[in-house]
Amino acid sequence: MSSRYEHIVLGVGGVGAAAAYWLAKRGGSVLALEQYRLGHDRGASEDHSRIIRHSYHTTEYTSLTRFAYDHVRDLEHETGLELLRITGGLNLAPNDSAGQAEIGSYARALAEQGHACEVLDGTELRARWPQWQVGSEVIGLYQAESGILDIRRVNSAHISRARALGVRFLDRTPARKIVPFADHVEVHTDSEVFEAGTLTICAGSWTEAMTASLGIEVPLTLTQEQVSYFAAPDLRAFAPDRFPVWIFHDHDATFYGFPVYGEAAVKAARDMSGRVVTQQTRRYEPDPEQTAEVTRFLARYLPGAVGPELLSKTCVYDLTADRNFILDTIPGQPRIGLFVGAGHAAKFVGLIGHILADLAVDGRTGYPIEAFSIGRPAVRDPDYPSDFRFSRAAQAPPGPSDPA
């Protein structure tokens, strides 16, 4: 079989699978390399569900969410699979916390992009969803189009359609070295050297190892995260037709959760555990204290969701200093595209795959991605202060006429 392709995709998680699919739709031969088995649980693209939403803290994301939904709907139409379940979505916060300001930024970004939403006080929240044990100390923002993205099924659908379009997938094939040339790129594995006109890197928490061979540093903070499924006594109260997806911006932590989906249980987690790891030190066994922390949160605000722990799963976030995406080509290497998801990319995978295919084939895209440049201060400045809450917009690098 040929070792020469028009395009190579490195990493077949959610974004890599979508990139392979979109490159195949653009025509030409595509090879997708994955270091583990397809569908493995070592990255950040596993499990049943992710939240899909228009609600974001800045228009840099809300300007893309309509396109993200459209890509899911198009894939549903193409495959006949249900990939999206609309439940509505809540952002909640104590009204004397930083979370209150965050909810204000969400409301402004939604309004600027023409998305309807409702601001609710605690009494209104509890009247509509009595599962929440909140009062006047809590405010909420409701957006009716939020819901559940079946990420496992989306990934499988992209891989299936990519195969049908001729993509070759090689799993259990780690890349050891990337060698760029003026007119092509080589990817060296243990047994073979593959050559292509372009390379798209979607390596998640393994990104730094891949870019190091290109002589470029992409500083990322890796954190070990986990989600837990709780066998609530009354599952019907948390069914998707009765209960929305939610994010709670507490004083010093953010929690999120789902109605019953994928398991006979309620899924909940803390966002950003603060447990910094490397690929060598991360663990696959859940941390009982993290589960206990989520249980304590639920007991305070959502007591009906508390039940025996059905299961917990771990993953790793790949965080830039400002917790915004990198979606760009490598400086000085226009044939090599790069994506870093910063722990919140699942809802965008189809769109991002499309954009990465645009960058590979055309060298540009019509979608607004300037804020996710690899040249911005949060990526290039080693002294840039880290802030992993969704509280600040990405800062594009200065243009030719901008002050440095």
TINUTI-618607 format. One record per residue (C-alpha): residue number from 1; y, z, x; residue in three letters. Coordinates in steps of 0.02 Angstrom, whole numbers. Layout:
% residues N
+-----+--------+--------+--------+-----+
:   i :     c2 :     c3 :     c1 :  aa :
+-----+--------+--------+--------+-----+
: NUM :      Y :      Z :      X : ALA :
...
+-----+--------+--------+--------+-----+
***
This chain:
% residues 404
+-----+--------+--------+--------+-----+
:   i :     c2 :     c3 :     c1 :  aa :
+-----+--------+--------+--------+-----+
:   1 :      0 :      0 :      0 : MET :
:   2 :    175 :    -41 :     63 : SER :
:   3 :    276 :     87 :    159 : SER :
:   4 :    439 :     -8 :    123 : ARG :
:   5 :    537 :     22 :    -36 : TYR :
:   6 :    709 :    -12 :   -103 : GLU :
:   7 :    734 :    171 :   -147 : HIS :
:   8 :    655 :    338 :   -102 : ILE :
:   9 :    681 :    498 :   -201 : VAL :
:  10 :    645 :    659 :   -109 : LEU :
:  11 :    594 :    802 :   -225 : GLY :
:  12 :    520 :    779 :   -399 : VAL :
:  13 :    588 :    924 :   -497 : GLY :
:  14 :    692 :    892 :   -652 : GLY :
:  15 :    830 :    794 :   -566 : VAL :
:  16 :    716 :    700 :   -446 : GLY :
:  17 :    605 :    643 :   -590 : ALA :
:  18 :    758 :    582 :   -685 : ALA :
:  19 :    827 :    493 :   -531 : ALA :
:  20 :    661 :    403 :   -504 : ALA :
:  21 :    662 :    348 :   -686 : TYR :
:  22 :    841 :    284 :   -680 : TRP :
:  23 :    816 :    194 :   -514 : LEU :
:  24 :    665 :    106 :   -589 : ALA :
:  25 :    770 :     56 :   -741 : LYS :
:  26 :    894 :    -23 :   -621 : ARG :
:  27 :    753 :   -127 :   -546 : GLY :
:  28 :    673 :   -129 :   -374 : GLY :
:  29 :    532 :    -30 :   -295 : SER :
:  30 :    543 :    160 :   -296 : VAL :
:  31 :    443 :    294 :   -204 : LEU :
:  32 :    457 :    477 :   -259 : ALA :
:  33 :    396 :    608 :   -135 : LEU :
:  34 :    353 :    788 :   -183 : GLU :
:  35 :    295 :    920 :    -60 : GLN :
:  36 :    190 :   1013 :   -189 : TYR :
:  37 :     92 :    953 :   -340 : ARG :
:  38 :    192 :    874 :   -480 : LEU :
:  39 :    245 :   1007 :   -606 : GLY :
:  40 :    229 :   1150 :   -482 : HIS :
:  41 :    311 :   1318 :   -515 : ASP :
:  42 :    389 :   1349 :   -344 : ARG :
:  43 :    559 :   1274 :   -384 : GLY :
:  44 :    679 :   1287 :   -530 : ALA :
:  45 :    619 :   1154 :   -652 : SER :
:  46 :    470 :   1241 :   -731 : GLU :
:  47 :    446 :   1343 :   -891 : ASP :
:  48 :    465 :   1288 :  -1072 : HIS :
:  49 :    650 :   1299 :  -1104 : SER :
:  50 :    829 :   1291 :  -1043 : ARG :
:  51 :    992 :   1315 :  -1137 : ILE :
:  52 :   1086 :   1154 :  -1174 : ILE :
:  53 :   1267 :   1175 :  -1224 : ARG :
:  54 :   1441 :   1105 :  -1228 : HIS :
:  55 :   1511 :   1279 :  -1193 : SER :
:  56 :   1569 :   1289 :  -1013 : TYR :
:  57 :   1712 :   1373 :   -922 : HIS :
:  58 :   1795 :   1212 :   -866 : THR :
:  59 :   1818 :   1033 :   -923 : THR :
:  60 :   1734 :    973 :   -764 : GLU :
:  61 :   1573 :   1011 :   -859 : TYR :
:  62 :   1626 :    991 :  -1040 : THR :
:  63 :   1682 :    814 :   -997 : SER :
:  64 :   1500 :    776 :   -955 : LEU :
:  65 :   1404 :    869 :  -1090 : THR :
:  66 :   1415 :    733 :  -1223 : ARG :
:  67 :   1336 :    612 :  -1100 : PHE :
:  68 :   1202 :    740 :  -1059 : ALA :
:  69 :   1155 :    757 :  -1243 : TYR :
:  70 :   1155 :    567 :  -1263 : ASP :
:  71 :   1032 :    549 :  -1119 : HIS :
:  72 :    913 :    674 :  -1199 : VAL :
:  73 :    924 :    586 :  -1367 : ARG :
:  74 :    893 :    418 :  -1285 : ASP :
:  75 :    738 :    485 :  -1198 : LEU :
:  76 :    677 :    558 :  -1364 : GLU :
:  77 :    697 :    388 :  -1445 : HIS :
:  78 :    608 :    301 :  -1301 : GLU :
:  79 :    459 :    419 :  -1298 : THR :
:  80 :    446 :    485 :  -1476 : GLY :
:  81 :    445 :    663 :  -1407 : LEU :
:  82 :    550 :    807 :  -1473 : GLU :
:  83 :    648 :    866 :  -1320 : LEU :
:  84 :    796 :    955 :  -1399 : LEU :
:  85 :    802 :   1093 :  -1531 : ARG :
:  86 :    975 :   1133 :  -1598 : ILE :
:  87 :    995 :   1319 :  -1635 : THR :
:  88 :   1179 :   1351 :  -1610 : GLY :
:  89 :   1239 :   1456 :  -1465 : GLY :
:  90 :   1334 :   1618 :  -1439 : LEU :
:  91 :   1437 :   1678 :  -1292 : ASN :
:  92 :   1471 :   1864 :  -1309 : LEU :
:  93 :   1570 :   1991 :  -1208 : ALA :
:  94 :   1643 :   2166 :  -1220 : PRO :
:  95 :   1824 :   2142 :  -1269 : ASN :
:  96 :   1888 :   2248 :  -1124 : ASP :
:  97 :   1794 :   2154 :   -987 : SER :
:  98 :   1811 :   2005 :   -871 : ALA :
:  99 :   1690 :   1921 :   -990 : GLY :
: 100 :   1826 :   1915 :  -1122 : GLN :
: 101 :   1932 :   1806 :  -1007 : ALA :
: 102 :   1780 :   1698 :   -972 : GLU :
: 103 :   1754 :   1670 :  -1158 : ILE :
: 104 :   1937 :   1620 :  -1170 : GLY :
: 105 :   1910 :   1487 :  -1037 : SER :
: 106 :   1756 :   1424 :  -1131 : TYR :
: 107 :   1858 :   1407 :  -1291 : ALA :
: 108 :   1997 :   1312 :  -1201 : ARG :
: 109 :   1876 :   1192 :  -1115 : ALA :
: 110 :   1788 :   1157 :  -1281 : LEU :
: 111 :   1953 :   1124 :  -1369 : ALA :
: 112 :   2014 :   1007 :  -1232 : GLU :
: 113 :   1857 :    901 :  -1256 : GLN :
: 114 :   1863 :    905 :  -1446 : GLY :
: 115 :   1713 :   1020 :  -1473 : HIS :
: 116 :   1726 :   1136 :  -1622 : ALA :
: 117 :   1691 :   1321 :  -1600 : CYS :
: 118 :   1719 :   1487 :  -1688 : GLU :
: 119 :   1786 :   1649 :  -1613 : VAL :
: 120 :   1705 :   1798 :  -1699 : LEU :
: 121 :   1733 :   1985 :  -1689 : ASP :
: 122 :   1587 :   2106 :  -1680 : GLY :
: 123 :   1584 :   2138 :  -1866 : THR :
: 124 :   1572 :   1953 :  -1904 : GLU :
: 125 :   1438 :   1931 :  -1772 : LEU :
: 126 :   1330 :   2068 :  -1845 : ARG :
: 127 :   1354 :   2006 :  -2023 : ALA :
: 128 :   1291 :   1832 :  -1975 : ARG :
: 129 :   1155 :   1889 :  -1854 : TRP :
: 130 :   1105 :   2067 :  -1894 : PRO :
: 131 :    985 :   2063 :  -1746 : GLN :
: 132 :   1140 :   2101 :  -1638 : TRP :
: 133 :   1184 :   2286 :  -1634 : GLN :
: 134 :   1368 :   2264 :  -1594 : VAL :
: 135 :   1531 :   2324 :  -1665 : GLY :
: 136 :   1716 :   2303 :  -1634 : SER :
: 137 :   1690 :   2322 :  -1446 : GLU :
: 138 :   1614 :   2146 :  -1433 : VAL :
: 139 :   1685 :   1973 :  -1464 : ILE :
: 140 :   1591 :   1809 :  -1478 : GLY :
: 141 :   1611 :   1622 :  -1467 : LEU :
: 142 :   1494 :   1516 :  -1573 : TYR :
: 143 :   1462 :   1331 :  -1541 : GLN :
: 144 :   1348 :   1249 :  -1668 : ALA :
: 145 :   1278 :   1110 :  -1557 : GLU :
: 146 :   1199 :   1222 :  -1426 : SER :
: 147 :   1011 :   1233 :  -1420 : GLY :
: 148 :    848 :   1227 :  -1322 : ILE :
: 149 :    804 :   1090 :  -1200 : LEU :
: 150 :    616 :   1077 :  -1175 : ASP :
: 151 :    631 :   1056 :   -987 : ILE :
: 152 :    444 :   1044 :   -953 : ARG :
: 153 :    427 :    903 :  -1079 : ARG :
: 154 :    585 :    816 :  -1016 : VAL :
: 155 :    518 :    816 :   -837 : ASN :
: 156 :    350 :    751 :   -894 : SER :
: 157 :    433 :    615 :   -998 : ALA :
: 158 :    539 :    555 :   -852 : HIS :
: 159 :    386 :    548 :   -738 : ILE :
: 160 :    281 :    458 :   -869 : SER :
: 161 :    415 :    327 :   -904 : ARG :
: 162 :    451 :    306 :   -718 : ALA :
: 163 :    267 :    272 :   -685 : ARG :
: 164 :    265 :    144 :   -825 : ALA :
: 165 :    412 :     60 :   -739 : LEU :
: 166 :    318 :     50 :   -574 : GLY :
: 167 :    374 :    205 :   -478 : VAL :
: 168 :    249 :    268 :   -351 : ARG :
: 169 :    234 :    458 :   -348 : PHE :
: 170 :    160 :    545 :   -197 : LEU :
: 171 :    140 :    732 :   -218 : ASP :
: 172 :     78 :    856 :    -88 : ARG :
: 173 :    175 :    750 :     36 : THR :
: 174 :    314 :    850 :    121 : PRO :
: 175 :    452 :    759 :    213 : ALA :
: 176 :    468 :    816 :    393 : ARG :
: 177 :    615 :    713 :    455 : LYS :
: 178 :    748 :    593 :    390 : ILE :
: 179 :    810 :    458 :    508 : VAL :
: 180 :    960 :    354 :    450 : PRO :
: 181 :    996 :    178 :    514 : PHE :
: 182 :   1137 :     58 :    478 : ALA :
: 183 :   1035 :    -43 :    354 : ASP :
: 184 :    897 :     76 :    296 : HIS :
: 185 :    830 :    254 :    298 : VAL :
: 186 :    663 :    319 :    362 : GLU :
: 187 :    572 :    470 :    290 : VAL :
: 188 :    437 :    540 :    404 : HIS :
: 189 :    289 :    634 :    328 : THR :
: 190 :    135 :    707 :    413 : ASP :
: 191 :     38 :    545 :    395 : SER :
: 192 :    161 :    403 :    371 : GLU :
: 193 :    339 :    340 :    393 : VAL :
: 194 :    419 :    269 :    236 : PHE :
: 195 :    570 :    153 :    242 : GLU :
: 196 :    695 :    114 :    105 : ALA :
: 197 :    869 :     45 :     77 : GLY :
: 198 :    926 :    210 :      0 : THR :
: 199 :    871 :    392 :     -6 : LEU :
: 200 :    911 :    516 :   -144 : THR :
: 201 :    885 :    700 :    -98 : ILE :
: 202 :    846 :    817 :   -244 : CYS :
: 203 :    766 :    957 :   -143 : ALA :
: 204 :    839 :   1109 :   -230 : GLY :
: 205 :    818 :   1267 :   -128 : SER :
: 206 :    742 :   1163 :     13 : TRP :
: 207 :    903 :   1061 :     33 : THR :
: 208 :    962 :   1140 :    196 : GLU :
: 209 :    798 :   1096 :    285 : ALA :
: 210 :    816 :    915 :    231 : MET :
: 211 :   1000 :    894 :    276 : THR :
: 212 :    979 :    982 :    443 : ALA :
: 213 :    884 :    831 :    509 : SER :
: 214 :   1039 :    727 :    468 : LEU :
: 215 :   1149 :    841 :    573 : GLY :
: 216 :   1245 :    905 :    422 : ILE :
: 217 :   1256 :   1084 :    363 : GLU :
: 218 :   1255 :   1117 :    176 : VAL :
: 219 :   1273 :   1306 :    164 : PRO :
: 220 :   1179 :   1376 :     14 : LEU :
: 221 :   1139 :   1551 :    -43 : THR :
: 222 :    964 :   1567 :   -116 : LEU :
: 223 :    928 :   1704 :   -243 : THR :
: 224 :    765 :   1750 :   -326 : GLN :
: 225 :    780 :   1752 :   -514 : GLU :
: 226 :    659 :   1784 :   -656 : GLN :
: 227 :    640 :   1769 :   -843 : VAL :
: 228 :    535 :   1880 :   -956 : SER :
: 229 :    451 :   1850 :  -1123 : TYR :
: 230 :    445 :   2000 :  -1241 : PHE :
: 231 :    321 :   2008 :  -1385 : ALA :
: 232 :    447 :   2065 :  -1516 : ALA :
: 233 :    373 :   2155 :  -1667 : PRO :
: 234 :    457 :   2036 :  -1790 : ASP :
: 235 :    451 :   1861 :  -1717 : LEU :
: 236 :    515 :   1782 :  -1878 : ARG :
: 237 :    685 :   1865 :  -1854 : ALA :
: 238 :    702 :   1771 :  -1690 : PHE :
: 239 :    639 :   1601 :  -1746 : ALA :
: 240 :    747 :   1452 :  -1695 : PRO :
: 241 :    807 :   1425 :  -1873 : ASP :
: 242 :    869 :   1605 :  -1883 : ARG :
: 243 :    932 :   1649 :  -1711 : PHE :
: 244 :   1035 :   1554 :  -1581 : PRO :
: 245 :   1026 :   1540 :  -1393 : VAL :
: 246 :   1147 :   1664 :  -1315 : TRP :
: 247 :   1239 :   1717 :  -1157 : ILE :
: 248 :   1312 :   1893 :  -1143 : PHE :
: 249 :   1451 :   1912 :  -1013 : HIS :
: 250 :   1442 :   2099 :   -980 : ASP :
: 251 :   1557 :   2201 :   -868 : HIS :
: 252 :   1458 :   2177 :   -707 : ASP :
: 253 :   1313 :   2064 :   -755 : ALA :
: 254 :   1272 :   1915 :   -865 : THR :
: 255 :   1118 :   1907 :   -975 : PHE :
: 256 :   1051 :   1762 :  -1077 : TYR :
: 257 :    910 :   1726 :  -1198 : GLY :
: 258 :    821 :   1615 :  -1322 : PHE :
: 259 :    742 :   1623 :  -1493 : PRO :
: 260 :    552 :   1611 :  -1499 : VAL :
: 261 :    499 :   1449 :  -1414 : TYR :
: 262 :    351 :   1401 :  -1305 : GLY :
: 263 :    273 :   1573 :  -1314 : GLU :
: 264 :    251 :   1696 :  -1457 : ALA :
: 265 :    391 :   1799 :  -1384 : ALA :
: 266 :    578 :   1813 :  -1355 : VAL :
: 267 :    637 :   1750 :  -1185 : LYS :
: 268 :    777 :   1843 :  -1096 : ALA :
: 269 :    842 :   1864 :   -919 : ALA :
: 270 :    985 :   1919 :   -810 : ARG :
: 271 :   1083 :   1778 :   -729 : ASP :
: 272 :   1112 :   1807 :   -543 : MET :
: 273 :   1000 :   1949 :   -488 : SER :
: 274 :   1091 :   1969 :   -323 : GLY :
: 275 :    924 :   1966 :   -234 : ARG :
: 276 :    961 :   1850 :    -87 : VAL :
: 277 :    806 :   1769 :    -11 : VAL :
: 278 :    747 :   1627 :     98 : THR :
: 279 :    601 :   1511 :     64 : GLN :
: 280 :    501 :   1622 :    180 : GLN :
: 281 :    547 :   1788 :     96 : THR :
: 282 :    548 :   1737 :    -88 : ARG :
: 283 :    404 :   1805 :   -192 : ARG :
: 284 :    312 :   1737 :   -341 : TYR :
: 285 :    269 :   1907 :   -414 : GLU :
: 286 :    399 :   1967 :   -540 : PRO :
: 287 :    503 :   2120 :   -497 : ASP :
: 288 :    468 :   2259 :   -624 : PRO :
: 289 :    644 :   2330 :   -602 : GLU :
: 290 :    722 :   2164 :   -653 : GLN :
: 291 :    614 :   2163 :   -809 : THR :
: 292 :    665 :   2343 :   -844 : ALA :
: 293 :    849 :   2298 :   -825 : GLU :
: 294 :    832 :   2162 :   -956 : VAL :
: 295 :    736 :   2280 :  -1069 : THR :
: 296 :    877 :   2408 :  -1058 : ARG :
: 297 :   1004 :   2275 :  -1105 : PHE :
: 298 :    901 :   2219 :  -1255 : LEU :
: 299 :    874 :   2398 :  -1311 : ALA :
: 300 :   1062 :   2423 :  -1317 : ARG :
: 301 :   1117 :   2261 :  -1401 : TYR :
: 302 :    963 :   2172 :  -1469 : LEU :
: 303 :    834 :   2308 :  -1502 : PRO :
: 304 :    725 :   2203 :  -1617 : GLY :
: 305 :    683 :   2092 :  -1469 : ALA :
: 306 :    607 :   2235 :  -1370 : VAL :
: 307 :    418 :   2229 :  -1361 : GLY :
: 308 :    277 :   2224 :  -1235 : PRO :
: 309 :    309 :   2110 :  -1086 : GLU :
: 310 :    204 :   1957 :  -1121 : LEU :
: 311 :    240 :   1878 :   -952 : LEU :
: 312 :    378 :   1855 :   -823 : SER :
: 313 :    410 :   1708 :   -707 : LYS :
: 314 :    513 :   1689 :   -548 : THR :
: 315 :    619 :   1548 :   -481 : CYS :
: 316 :    751 :   1520 :   -347 : VAL :
: 317 :    934 :   1473 :   -370 : TYR :
: 318 :   1018 :   1358 :   -241 : ASP :
: 319 :   1199 :   1416 :   -245 : LEU :
: 320 :   1355 :   1339 :   -173 : THR :
: 321 :   1497 :   1462 :   -139 : ALA :
: 322 :   1586 :   1414 :   -301 : ASP :
: 323 :   1424 :   1390 :   -399 : ARG :
: 324 :   1468 :   1210 :   -440 : ASN :
: 325 :   1359 :   1056 :   -414 : PHE :
: 326 :   1354 :    945 :   -262 : ILE :
: 327 :   1337 :    767 :   -326 : LEU :
: 328 :   1387 :    643 :   -192 : ASP :
: 329 :   1332 :    539 :    -45 : THR :
: 330 :   1315 :    615 :    129 : ILE :
: 331 :   1474 :    593 :    234 : PRO :
: 332 :   1452 :    444 :    348 : GLY :
: 333 :   1286 :    401 :    264 : GLN :
: 334 :   1325 :    301 :    106 : PRO :
: 335 :   1141 :    258 :     85 : ARG :
: 336 :   1094 :    442 :     60 : ILE :
: 337 :   1135 :    531 :   -103 : GLY :
: 338 :   1125 :    719 :   -127 : LEU :
: 339 :   1117 :    835 :   -275 : PHE :
: 340 :   1124 :   1026 :   -277 : VAL :
: 341 :   1113 :   1109 :   -448 : GLY :
: 342 :   1178 :   1285 :   -414 : ALA :
: 343 :   1058 :   1361 :   -539 : GLY :
: 344 :   1122 :   1276 :   -698 : HIS :
: 345 :   1079 :   1091 :   -691 : ALA :
: 346 :    932 :   1075 :   -812 : ALA :
: 347 :   1036 :   1026 :   -962 : LYS :
: 348 :   1110 :    882 :   -863 : PHE :
: 349 :    952 :    811 :   -780 : VAL :
: 350 :    948 :    643 :   -869 : GLY :
: 351 :   1132 :    612 :   -840 : LEU :
: 352 :   1125 :    667 :   -658 : ILE :
: 353 :    976 :    554 :   -627 : GLY :
: 354 :   1079 :    410 :   -699 : HIS :
: 355 :   1227 :    454 :   -587 : ILE :
: 356 :   1118 :    466 :   -432 : LEU :
: 357 :   1047 :    294 :   -471 : ALA :
: 358 :   1225 :    228 :   -488 : ASP :
: 359 :   1270 :    299 :   -317 : LEU :
: 360 :   1114 :    223 :   -238 : ALA :
: 361 :   1130 :     50 :   -315 : VAL :
: 362 :   1318 :     28 :   -334 : ASP :
: 363 :   1390 :    156 :   -215 : GLY :
: 364 :   1493 :    229 :   -358 : ARG :
: 365 :   1482 :    290 :   -537 : THR :
: 366 :   1594 :    281 :   -689 : GLY :
: 367 :   1559 :    462 :   -736 : TYR :
: 368 :   1688 :    594 :   -684 : PRO :
: 369 :   1608 :    684 :   -536 : ILE :
: 370 :   1753 :    701 :   -414 : GLU :
: 371 :   1749 :    891 :   -427 : ALA :
: 372 :   1570 :    894 :   -360 : PHE :
: 373 :   1611 :    812 :   -194 : SER :
: 374 :   1519 :    874 :    -40 : ILE :
: 375 :   1688 :    872 :     48 : GLY :
: 376 :   1768 :   1008 :    -58 : ARG :
: 377 :   1819 :   1173 :     24 : PRO :
: 378 :   1680 :   1275 :    -58 : ALA :
: 379 :   1552 :   1170 :     37 : VAL :
: 380 :   1641 :   1126 :    198 : ARG :
: 381 :   1739 :   1287 :    233 : ASP :
: 382 :   1623 :   1421 :    306 : PRO :
: 383 :   1748 :   1557 :    259 : ASP :
: 384 :   1762 :   1506 :     77 : TYR :
: 385 :   1735 :   1664 :    -28 : PRO :
: 386 :   1580 :   1662 :   -137 : SER :
: 387 :   1596 :   1686 :   -324 : ASP :
: 388 :   1437 :   1655 :   -423 : PHE :
: 389 :   1502 :   1694 :   -597 : ARG :
: 390 :   1557 :   1546 :   -702 : PHE :
: 391 :   1739 :   1588 :   -679 : SER :
: 392 :   1822 :   1453 :   -574 : ARG :
: 393 :   1827 :   1265 :   -571 : ALA :
: 394 :   1766 :   1159 :   -428 : ALA :
: 395 :   1904 :   1104 :   -309 : GLN :
: 396 :   1896 :    923 :   -254 : ALA :
: 397 :   1941 :    883 :    -74 : PRO :
: 398 :   2121 :    828 :    -40 : PRO :
: 399 :   2156 :    644 :    -67 : GLY :
: 400 :   2255 :    535 :     52 : PRO :
: 401 :   2422 :    585 :    -26 : SER :
: 402 :   2377 :    767 :    -61 : ASP :
: 403 :   2430 :    913 :     48 : PRO :
: 404 :   2290 :    978 :    158 : ALA :
+-----+--------+--------+--------+-----+
***
